[in-house]
Amino acid sequence: MNNVELTAGRLLCRPIREYLNRAQFLGTPIEYIEGGGLFEHTFTIKGPDDAVRRIVADIKSWMVENDIKEATP
């Protein structure tokens, strides 16, 4: 079992939530919770190592395709 936290701005929450719901529907063995916030939400995703790695890779790939920059401190 592995888990990862992903923080996303308000405008990105819906596409990420829809992707995670679709992945669950198609049989990817993951669970997630979405924490609320005014400007950003944190998604905590857990599941088998390979499934979590695949989800993170898909989200990163989607970010590159849509020219979405990662925030850096």
Beta strands, then each sheet from edge to edge (+ up, - down):
strand 1: 2-9
strand 2: 31-35
strand 3: 40-47
sheet 1: 1+ 3- 2+
end
